[in-house]
Amino acid sequence: MFFFTAVSCKPIQYKQSIDVSLPELGTLGIYSSYVLGNDYQPKTIADLSGPIRLQWEEIKMQKRNIFIRKDSLSQPQKDSTLVSFKILDKVGLLKQINADKDLMKYLRKNEKYKLVSQVTVHFPEAILQQVQSSDEIYLTQNKKKTLSLSLLKNNKIFNQIEFTDGKIVKFKTTEFCWGLNKRREPEIFDLVPEGTECSGETYKSAKKVEKKNEFKF
């Protein structure tokens, strides 16, 4: 598990303790924080029928800002570069989620379910260089029903990497905003950062949307 402290005009610092596997991009589940730690309950992944474009950026880390515990995994004792991946095509992702009837039934059961929409990863140097040489990066589903990163250059995939090829050190989640579609059925209209309110006639609870629809009749 990693702890980040961001300071203005200074590089990101992190401290590593006992190793914990953090959820991957596109994972759906219940993620909550509490005083003594974090509770990660990944349940499933978004079943993608098509690629989802990602936004990515490099995060530079300097040697003097990396602190290692004796009981932690070994980490490079030199300047490092992390990579942050964030879902860019929210519209395309929501279209695929709304079309998956089984997944929609699953999500409607509990308003605490969230989507991991951003992860920060530490890759080995060879893989990092491949990421840096990419023109575009997409989240795709492979034959094993897991989500991978497809690296594109000149509109062609030149490599596919797994999140397990690196180490996820941080993640962010988004919450679902539900509303009624033209058929007056509950549908996900938007993804908002955790803790952000939904706008308009949308709510974080699908059950609340269903009740409001019943009252109108």
Residue frames as qw, qx, qy, qz and C-alpha x, y, z in Angstrom:
[[0.000, 0.890, 0.457, 0.000, 0.00, 0.00, 0.00],
 [0.451, 0.206, 0.024, 0.868, 1.34, 3.43, -0.93],
 [0.129, -0.834, -0.405, 0.352, 0.70, 6.82, 0.63],
 [0.444, 0.491, 0.225, 0.715, 1.04, 9.94, -1.51],
 [0.207, -0.777, -0.265, 0.533, 1.69, 13.48, -0.33],
 [0.476, 0.579, 0.311, 0.584, 1.53, 16.16, -3.04],
 [0.297, -0.697, -0.152, 0.635, 3.13, 19.55, -2.30],
 [0.428, 0.891, 0.137, -0.058, 2.88, 22.54, -4.63],
 [0.308, 0.868, -0.389, 0.027, 5.97, 23.06, -6.78],
 [0.288, -0.521, 0.799, -0.080, 7.57, 19.92, -5.34],
 [0.457, 0.145, -0.815, -0.324, 7.69, 16.35, -6.69],
 [0.822, -0.337, -0.171, -0.426, 5.26, 13.75, -5.38],
 [0.051, -0.448, 0.830, -0.329, 6.43, 11.80, -2.35],
 [0.852, -0.198, -0.271, -0.402, 5.30, 8.36, -1.34],
 [0.258, -0.468, 0.782, -0.321, 5.93, 5.93, 1.43],
 [0.712, 0.052, -0.622, -0.322, 5.55, 2.22, 1.00],
 [0.534, -0.379, 0.624, -0.426, 4.44, -0.18, 3.70],
 [0.514, -0.010, 0.858, -0.004, 3.27, -3.80, 3.51],
 [0.076, 0.084, -0.684, -0.721, 2.45, -4.77, -0.06],
 [0.458, 0.434, 0.627, -0.457, -1.23, -4.54, -1.02],
 [0.248, 0.220, 0.707, 0.624, -2.69, -5.12, -4.47],
 [0.245, 0.420, 0.210, -0.848, -4.76, -2.13, -5.52],
 [0.628, 0.509, 0.571, -0.145, -7.69, -2.45, -7.96],
 [0.403, 0.018, 0.543, 0.737, -7.08, -2.10, -11.69],
 [0.239, 0.252, -0.147, -0.926, -8.58, 0.44, -14.07],
 [0.535, -0.019, -0.571, -0.623, -12.13, -0.51, -15.04],
 [0.282, -0.150, -0.910, 0.266, -12.77, -2.54, -11.88],
 [0.466, -0.503, -0.204, -0.699, -16.22, -2.23, -10.29],
 [0.596, -0.247, -0.709, 0.287, -16.76, -2.72, -6.58],
 [0.424, -0.878, -0.188, -0.116, -16.94, -1.15, -3.13],
 [0.603, 0.244, -0.286, 0.704, -13.97, 0.96, -2.07],
 [0.370, -0.882, -0.158, -0.243, -13.98, 2.75, 1.27],
 [0.399, 0.436, -0.499, 0.634, -11.40, 4.38, 3.54],
 [0.645, -0.715, -0.244, -0.109, -11.27, 4.25, 7.30],
 [0.300, -0.903, 0.301, -0.068, -8.92, 5.36, 10.05],
 [0.653, -0.467, 0.580, 0.141, -6.72, 2.26, 10.15],
 [0.345, -0.153, 0.773, 0.511, -6.59, 1.54, 6.44],
 [0.459, 0.275, -0.309, -0.786, -8.67, 0.90, 3.35],
 [0.623, 0.149, 0.739, -0.210, -11.29, -1.63, 2.36],
 [0.305, 0.398, -0.560, -0.659, -11.09, -2.78, -1.27],
 [0.603, 0.164, 0.752, -0.212, -13.80, -5.13, -2.49],
 [0.265, 0.336, -0.576, -0.696, -13.42, -5.50, -6.28],
 [0.693, 0.182, 0.575, -0.396, -16.42, -7.44, -7.58],
 [0.727, 0.450, 0.482, 0.190, -16.21, -7.44, -11.35],
 [0.266, -0.300, 0.323, 0.857, -14.89, -5.51, -14.34],
 [0.498, 0.578, 0.031, -0.645, -16.60, -3.52, -17.04],
 [0.689, 0.172, 0.667, 0.225, -17.30, -5.95, -19.89],
 [0.114, 0.657, -0.239, -0.706, -15.96, -4.00, -22.86],
 [0.760, 0.458, 0.457, 0.050, -17.19, -4.73, -26.36],
 [0.544, 0.732, 0.034, 0.409, -14.92, -2.04, -27.77],
 [0.587, 0.015, -0.281, 0.759, -11.79, -0.08, -26.76],
 [0.220, -0.933, -0.282, 0.044, -12.03, 2.94, -24.45],
 [0.484, 0.613, -0.180, 0.598, -9.59, 5.78, -25.01],
 [0.639, -0.602, -0.284, 0.387, -7.46, 6.82, -22.03],
 [0.114, 0.928, -0.197, 0.295, -5.71, 10.01, -21.02],
 [0.877, -0.265, -0.163, 0.366, -2.24, 9.43, -19.63],
 [0.098, 0.920, -0.244, 0.291, 0.55, 11.50, -18.14],
 [0.715, 0.137, -0.504, 0.464, 3.96, 10.99, -16.58],
 [0.489, -0.856, 0.010, -0.166, 4.68, 11.77, -12.93],
 [0.535, 0.522, -0.505, 0.431, 8.32, 12.38, -12.09],
 [0.748, -0.662, -0.044, -0.032, 9.70, 11.20, -8.75],
 [0.272, 0.758, -0.516, 0.292, 13.13, 12.11, -7.40],
 [0.663, 0.073, -0.693, 0.272, 15.38, 9.73, -5.49],
 [0.119, 0.159, -0.579, 0.790, 15.44, 11.80, -2.28],
 [0.534, -0.121, 0.121, -0.828, 11.64, 11.66, -2.06],
 [0.810, -0.029, -0.519, -0.272, 11.35, 7.86, -2.06],
 [0.351, -0.497, 0.649, -0.456, 11.20, 6.24, 1.37],
 [0.705, 0.080, -0.676, -0.200, 11.47, 2.47, 1.75],
 [0.710, -0.496, 0.340, -0.367, 10.46, 0.32, 4.72],
 [0.112, -0.447, 0.887, 0.036, 12.58, -2.71, 5.53],
 [0.484, 0.156, 0.840, -0.192, 9.53, -4.97, 5.30],
 [0.575, 0.645, 0.105, -0.492, 8.46, -3.70, 1.87],
 [0.850, 0.372, 0.275, 0.253, 9.21, -4.90, -1.62],
 [0.496, -0.300, 0.234, 0.780, 12.42, -3.58, -3.15],
 [0.352, 0.891, 0.270, -0.098, 12.03, -0.34, -5.13],
 [0.663, 0.472, 0.022, 0.581, 14.45, 1.39, -7.51],
 [0.455, -0.688, -0.144, 0.547, 16.82, 3.72, -5.66],
 [0.300, -0.037, 0.345, 0.889, 16.97, 6.26, -8.47],
 [0.336, 0.274, 0.011, -0.901, 14.80, 8.89, -10.09],
 [0.272, 0.263, 0.923, 0.068, 11.58, 7.20, -11.19],
 [0.317, 0.048, -0.285, -0.903, 8.67, 7.91, -13.50],
 [0.343, 0.307, 0.832, -0.310, 5.12, 6.82, -12.74],
 [0.123, -0.129, -0.588, -0.789, 2.32, 6.84, -15.29],
 [0.355, 0.288, 0.570, -0.683, -1.25, 7.91, -14.57],
 [0.063, -0.194, -0.802, -0.562, -4.05, 6.45, -16.73],
 [0.293, 0.320, 0.470, -0.769, -7.51, 8.04, -16.69],
 [0.370, 0.488, 0.773, 0.167, -10.67, 7.14, -18.61],
 [0.023, -0.225, 0.193, 0.955, -11.13, 9.83, -21.26],
 [0.353, -0.128, -0.608, -0.700, -14.06, 8.48, -23.27],
 [0.273, 0.072, 0.724, -0.629, -16.76, 8.45, -20.56],
 [0.647, 0.294, -0.022, -0.703, -19.55, 8.57, -23.14],
 [0.615, 0.306, -0.684, -0.248, -18.29, 5.45, -24.90],
 [0.141, 0.123, -0.906, 0.379, -17.81, 3.60, -21.62],
 [0.416, 0.148, 0.517, -0.733, -21.30, 4.46, -20.33],
 [0.681, 0.294, -0.306, -0.597, -22.83, 3.31, -23.61],
 [0.522, 0.210, -0.827, -0.021, -21.21, -0.10, -23.17],
 [0.029, -0.016, 0.810, -0.585, -22.15, -0.38, -19.49],
 [0.530, 0.200, 0.257, -0.783, -25.79, 0.57, -20.14],
 [0.684, 0.285, -0.482, -0.468, -25.99, -2.04, -22.90],
 [0.350, 0.154, -0.904, 0.190, -24.88, -4.83, -20.55],
 [0.632, -0.475, -0.277, -0.546, -28.14, -5.98, -18.93],
 [0.818, -0.290, -0.445, 0.221, -26.49, -8.32, -16.42],
 [0.446, 0.076, -0.297, 0.841, -24.04, -5.64, -15.29],
 [0.230, -0.428, -0.076, -0.870, -26.84, -3.08, -14.96],
 [0.752, -0.476, -0.380, -0.252, -28.81, -5.44, -12.69],
 [0.737, -0.152, -0.387, 0.533, -25.68, -5.85, -10.59],
 [0.250, 0.204, -0.149, 0.935, -25.05, -2.10, -10.30],
 [0.401, -0.509, -0.251, -0.719, -28.67, -1.29, -9.42],
 [0.724, -0.398, -0.558, 0.082, -28.48, -3.45, -6.29],
 [0.599, -0.583, -0.213, 0.506, -26.13, -1.18, -4.34],
 [0.224, 0.961, 0.042, 0.159, -25.41, 2.54, -4.72],
 [0.504, -0.757, 0.355, 0.215, -22.02, 2.00, -3.03],
 [0.818, 0.174, 0.380, 0.395, -20.60, 0.36, -6.16],
 [0.041, 0.887, -0.198, -0.416, -17.96, 2.54, -7.80],
 [0.845, 0.492, 0.043, 0.205, -15.78, 2.42, -10.89],
 [0.571, -0.512, 0.242, 0.594, -12.00, 2.69, -10.77],
 [0.508, 0.836, 0.206, 0.036, -11.53, 5.43, -13.37],
 [0.281, 0.856, -0.379, 0.211, -7.88, 6.36, -12.77],
 [0.908, -0.351, 0.025, 0.228, -4.76, 4.49, -11.69],
 [0.098, 0.882, -0.461, 0.004, -1.12, 5.45, -11.22],
 [0.996, 0.009, 0.036, 0.080, 1.36, 2.71, -12.14],
 [0.210, -0.764, 0.574, 0.208, 5.08, 2.10, -11.71],
 [0.932, 0.359, -0.008, -0.053, 6.38, 0.09, -14.69],
 [0.748, -0.258, 0.325, 0.517, 9.80, -1.43, -15.39],
 [0.074, -0.611, 0.286, 0.735, 11.94, 0.80, -17.61],
 [0.156, 0.004, 0.816, 0.556, 11.39, -1.27, -20.79],
 [0.059, 0.630, 0.769, 0.085, 7.60, -1.05, -20.54],
 [0.088, -0.782, -0.209, 0.581, 7.74, 2.62, -19.53],
 [0.133, -0.382, 0.492, 0.771, 9.61, 3.40, -22.73],
 [0.085, 0.312, 0.848, 0.421, 6.91, 1.67, -24.78],
 [0.036, -0.779, -0.580, 0.236, 4.22, 3.73, -23.05],
 [0.154, -0.694, 0.065, 0.700, 6.19, 6.93, -23.67],
 [0.119, -0.191, 0.659, 0.718, 6.46, 6.14, -27.38],
 [0.200, 0.509, 0.836, 0.044, 2.69, 5.67, -27.78],
 [0.065, -0.247, -0.283, -0.924, 0.49, 8.08, -29.71],
 [0.635, -0.327, -0.059, -0.698, -2.68, 6.79, -28.06],
 [0.061, 0.110, -0.949, 0.290, -3.55, 4.28, -25.34],
 [0.644, -0.222, -0.297, -0.670, -6.82, 2.37, -25.01],
 [0.449, -0.192, 0.766, -0.418, -8.38, 0.18, -22.34],
 [0.642, 0.182, -0.554, -0.498, -9.35, -3.10, -24.00],
 [0.800, -0.240, 0.446, -0.321, -10.67, -6.49, -22.96],
 [0.169, 0.458, -0.835, -0.254, -8.59, -9.49, -23.96],
 [0.657, -0.016, -0.673, -0.339, -9.57, -13.10, -24.56],
 [0.408, -0.103, -0.804, 0.420, -9.05, -13.96, -20.89],
 [0.305, -0.780, -0.480, -0.260, -11.78, -11.43, -19.94],
 [0.495, -0.585, -0.184, 0.615, -9.30, -9.14, -18.23],
 [0.247, 0.963, 0.106, -0.021, -8.66, -5.49, -19.07],
 [0.734, -0.101, 0.181, 0.646, -5.39, -4.52, -20.71],
 [0.028, 0.820, -0.087, -0.565, -3.67, -1.46, -22.14],
 [0.738, 0.444, 0.379, 0.338, -3.37, -1.33, -25.93],
 [0.263, -0.648, 0.192, 0.689, -0.55, 0.93, -27.11],
 [0.624, 0.670, 0.382, 0.126, -1.02, 2.58, -30.52],
 [0.245, -0.570, 0.318, 0.717, 1.39, 4.31, -32.85],
 [0.167, 0.229, -0.575, -0.767, 0.40, 5.60, -36.29],
 [0.719, 0.027, -0.016, -0.695, -3.12, 4.24, -35.64],
 [0.801, 0.115, -0.580, -0.099, -1.83, 0.69, -35.17],
 [0.771, -0.596, 0.178, -0.138, -1.50, -1.43, -32.02],
 [0.508, 0.597, -0.596, 0.174, 2.17, -2.21, -31.48],
 [0.291, 0.124, -0.852, 0.417, 1.95, -3.74, -28.02],
 [0.630, -0.557, -0.289, -0.458, -0.48, -4.78, -25.32],
 [0.244, 0.289, -0.717, 0.586, 0.51, -4.64, -21.67],
 [0.567, -0.541, -0.617, -0.075, -1.15, -5.85, -18.49],
 [0.318, -0.840, 0.136, -0.418, -1.54, -3.92, -15.26],
 [0.892, -0.426, 0.124, 0.089, 0.26, -6.81, -13.58],
 [0.746, 0.412, -0.074, 0.518, 3.33, -5.91, -15.65],
 [0.151, 0.533, -0.282, 0.783, 3.76, -3.00, -13.26],
 [0.301, -0.333, -0.726, 0.521, 2.72, -1.95, -9.77],
 [0.165, -0.744, -0.373, -0.529, -0.42, 0.12, -9.16],
 [0.379, -0.043, -0.505, 0.774, 0.42, 2.63, -6.43],
 [0.178, 0.286, 0.337, -0.879, -2.70, 4.82, -6.43],
 [0.031, 0.386, 0.804, 0.451, -6.25, 4.80, -7.74],
 [0.256, 0.133, 0.214, -0.933, -9.31, 7.03, -7.94],
 [0.165, 0.383, 0.908, 0.048, -12.96, 6.09, -8.24],
 [0.261, -0.078, -0.201, -0.941, -16.03, 7.64, -9.80],
 [0.324, 0.268, 0.780, -0.463, -19.67, 7.23, -8.83],
 [0.100, 0.337, 0.780, 0.517, -22.66, 6.61, -11.07],
 [0.278, 0.248, 0.216, -0.902, -25.42, 9.15, -11.70],
 [0.180, 0.312, 0.919, 0.159, -28.72, 7.46, -12.59],
 [0.347, 0.278, 0.043, -0.895, -31.67, 8.90, -14.48],
 [0.661, 0.375, 0.615, -0.212, -34.60, 7.78, -16.63],
 [0.207, -0.110, 0.648, 0.724, -34.10, 7.17, -20.34],
 [0.386, 0.057, -0.319, -0.864, -36.74, 7.73, -23.05],
 [0.575, -0.191, -0.752, -0.260, -38.30, 4.37, -22.18],
 [0.517, -0.646, 0.165, -0.537, -38.52, 5.55, -18.56],
 [0.942, -0.153, -0.242, 0.173, -36.02, 2.92, -17.47],
 [0.477, -0.819, 0.225, 0.224, -33.13, 3.57, -15.04],
 [0.791, 0.476, -0.021, 0.384, -29.91, 4.28, -16.92],
 [0.572, -0.506, -0.006, 0.646, -26.49, 5.65, -16.02],
 [0.338, 0.916, 0.188, 0.103, -26.20, 9.20, -17.36],
 [0.197, 0.863, -0.347, 0.310, -22.87, 10.31, -15.96],
 [0.811, -0.171, -0.358, 0.430, -19.74, 9.44, -13.97],
 [0.106, -0.912, 0.114, -0.379, -18.70, 11.91, -11.28],
 [0.338, 0.416, -0.684, 0.496, -15.65, 11.99, -8.96],
 [0.525, -0.386, -0.726, 0.221, -16.23, 10.29, -5.62],
 [0.251, -0.468, -0.442, 0.723, -17.97, 12.69, -3.24],
 [0.077, 0.096, -0.258, -0.958, -19.37, 14.88, -6.03],
 [0.485, 0.387, 0.564, -0.546, -23.13, 15.42, -6.33],
 [0.355, 0.342, 0.747, 0.446, -25.06, 14.43, -9.44],
 [0.100, 0.230, -0.052, -0.967, -26.65, 17.20, -11.49],
 [0.460, -0.014, -0.458, -0.761, -30.13, 17.72, -12.92],
 [0.838, -0.165, 0.077, -0.514, -32.61, 14.90, -12.57],
 [0.757, 0.239, -0.599, 0.106, -29.94, 12.28, -11.85],
 [0.633, -0.648, 0.284, -0.315, -29.15, 10.50, -8.60],
 [0.074, 0.521, -0.847, 0.073, -26.53, 8.12, -7.22],
 [0.419, 0.028, 0.854, -0.307, -29.23, 5.63, -6.31],
 [0.205, -0.067, -0.766, -0.606, -31.01, 3.71, -9.06],
 [0.167, -0.468, -0.851, 0.168, -33.70, 2.79, -6.54],
 [0.010, 0.542, 0.284, -0.791, -34.41, 6.49, -5.92],
 [0.187, 0.224, -0.498, -0.816, -34.88, 7.00, -9.66],
 [0.230, -0.237, -0.907, -0.262, -37.29, 4.06, -9.78],
 [0.110, -0.537, -0.692, 0.471, -39.33, 5.42, -6.85],
 [0.092, 0.458, -0.009, -0.884, -39.58, 8.87, -8.42],
 [0.227, 0.048, -0.714, -0.660, -40.84, 7.25, -11.60],
 [0.197, -0.389, -0.899, 0.042, -43.49, 5.33, -9.64],
 [0.033, -0.525, -0.452, 0.720, -44.70, 8.53, -7.94],
 [0.151, 0.284, -0.316, -0.893, -45.30, 10.18, -11.32],
 [0.373, -0.162, -0.778, -0.479, -47.81, 7.48, -12.12]]
